[in-house]
Amino acid sequence: MFCRLTALFLATKTTNNPISLEAYTSHIPKTVPSDVLDLEFLVAQSLSFEFAVWHAHRALWGIWLDLQSLPDTADRPQDIYDTAMMHARASRLTDAELLYSPSQIALACMSLASPAFASQWAASKIPGSADTLQPTIETIKSLITQTGHPPDVESVRTVDRRLKLCKNPEKVVGSKVYLAKKAEEERKAEEKRSRKADEVRKAMENGDPFGDELSWEEKEEKIKEIVEEDDND
């Protein structure tokens, strides 16, 4: 749940619609700012910090605008664009975005809505491309019409169960493993603070706030301890 909330919060930033974290979490029951902050960097890192995904909707709008400058396309019923947009939405439910570019998917959606307009646009952009482009467009059209529909509820539940089994419990906020890991980190940090406090107290008791001069063996041992602590941190 918190991964989805974190992803949505990141989306408000990357689309230039920022919302303060406090205002965002105040509208979501049983959620505090730390629930989002704990996963924000992890989600961004998992995305390789690539937040913008260009989809077919924008390319389809560009095709629709290009049609204004073409001859014999002055009469462009709005329902053609609406139908093409419906197919573009359906393409999000298929593997099309993993196999083809947004412009190819957009052209296929326009071809489903109006083959004549799609052919005219393609001819204006890439003259003589019908023979090479048409097989790809037909494949995308078949993919959209055959698989571009919402999955049934039972299949979604099956995938959801599998995803839960695949989760790393150490990264699931609130899980027993996550809490145990945090407790162990806090215990080590507390031991480190206590050890440093004891060293300072002993040095003060001996009258030298900087402590006694260390022998070469003690210096080497101290360096090893510092290196090990840095590695653990």
C-alpha positions, 0 to 999 in steps of 0.5 A: 500500500505505502509503495503506491502512495509513495509512487503517487506522491512522486508523480505529483512532483514530476508532473509539476503539481507538487503537494506538501507531504503533510497535506498529502498524508492528511487526506489518507487514513492511517498514514503519516509522513514517515510512511511515504518518506521511508520508501521515497528514495527506494521507489525512485532508485527502483525506477532508475530515477526515470520518472517520465514515461512517454505514452501513446496519448501524447503522440496521438494528440500530435497526430490529431494536430498534424491532421489540421495542416493536411488537405481534405482533413478539415472535416474531422469529427471529434468522435474519431479522436475520442475513439482513437483515444479509447483504443490508446487507453486499451493499449495500456492493458497490453504488452504494446508499450513494451514492444513498440514506440508510442508513435507506432501505437498512436498511429495504430489507434488512429487507424482503428478509428479512421484508416483513411486519416491514419494512412494520409498522415503516414503518407505525409510524414513518411512517403512510400512507407505503407508497405514497410509500416503497415505490417507493424500497425496491423500487428499492434491493432490486433494486439489492442483489439484482442488483449486490450481489455481489463483482466478478470478479478480472479486473475488479479487476485492471483497476481496480487498473491504472487506479488506478496510472496515475492516481496522482500520483508526487510523493505516492507514497512511494519513487517516483523523483519523490518522492525527487527532490522530497525531495532538491530540498527538502533541497538548497534547505534546505541552501543556505539554512542555508549562506547564513545561516552565511556571513552570520554568519561574515562579520559576526563577522570584521568585528567586529560580530556584527550586521553592517554597517548596510545601505543602503536598496537592500540592505534592500529586496533583503534583504526580497525575499529573505526574502519569496521564501524564505517563499513557497518554504517 
